[in-house]
Amino acid sequence: MKLPINFLKIKYLAGLVLGPISLLYGIVVWTRNKFFDAGLLKIYEPLYPVISVGNITTGGTGKTPFCMMLAKFFLDRGIPVVYISRGYGRQSRGLRRVDPTTTARISGDEPLMVSRRVPGLLVLVSAQRAKALEKAKATLERPFLSIMDDAFQHRRVKPILNIVLLAERDLEPPRLLLPAGRLREPLKSLQRAHALIVTKEMTGRYTEKLFREFPEKPIFKGNVCIEGFFKYSDSVFHKEIPYRKFYVFCGIGYPEHFLNDLKNFGTVIGKRIFADHHWYSETDVREILTEFDLLSIENKILVTTEKDLVRLEELSEFPVLLGRRPLFIARSSFIFKDKNERHRFFEFISSSTGLKTLLGTTPKND
């Protein structure tokens, strides 16, 4: 899929206008990394294994679904797992333990979603990941694995594995640093990663270029895909739904991918897109519902994501405003490109120093 020429022109124009600020930002990033590399900034070395899952851009690569898949893999093998996030967008401070009854404003939307999706997982939010690891050690009192979400730039904790997810679109030129582009760090920072995972592949052209740029790195392919829906009114899960006309609203990273995925289930007849982690207001909901009501189409339904749902629940008026309108929540999960790719990845995981003791034996690739 080729990006529209208008979009590319906008990207280059942004580079010209915001380039000087990006240059200053790049100097700060370079200096900080050099300080860590030289040992001038303190790095916490945890007692038990930590896997860092992150990206090199501003989001929308599928990190959190990937973390859930990884957590389930280890939990299924009887290994205690801790999920640690800073809790982006939360309106609380300090270290917090998250459970399914926590509110999104306390935990952040993604940690709450993870807590609900993965039973048996200890979920902690803290800007200081080392404190969260100490809390986990005191809570579990036995060996465990920690998964740190969105932690590639969080270098104050030493992981045994640094896994970085990249959407293929972010590999297209011009590769610009913030704020002119989407890169948090120059692409060469991927040298710190132990494995790369390309998601949301379009043509594969830039993925192949990544293989050439980092020939020594294990590179895997996967994606975040809708696995089904559950109805807001009764929480019954459906692999498929009989309704094929969707009015979609969401506030997530890279919503275009979600909208394209929905085409496998029906037709998008209307949409309202918000910024990632958007907190819905009563006005937002009223406008969404008005637009939906004005569509003179039979068998239409409202569709949003699980991540949006936990934020909608913060609005006490939402159930009343929604009324009897049909709302379905799309459930998405991370899957590898094929069984062979999944097998390769978990072979890589099982052979990693520090995980062998926890795993005991080579894990099954089910």
Secondary structure by P-SEA (a helix, b strand, c coil): ccccaaaaaaaaaaaaaaaaaaaaaaaaaaaaaaaaaaccbbbbbbcbbbbbbbcccccccaaaaaaaaaaaaaaaacbbbbbbbcccccccccbbbbccccccccccaaaaaaaaacccccccccccaaaaaaaaaaaccccbbbbbccccccccccccbbbbbbccccccccccccccccccccccccccccbbbbcccccaaaaaaaaaacccccccbbbbbbcbbbbcccccccccccccccccccccccaaaaaaaacccccccccccccccccccaaaaaaaaaaaaaccccbbbbbbcaaaaaaaaacccccccccccbbbbbbbbbbcccaaaaaaaaaaaaaccccccccccccccc
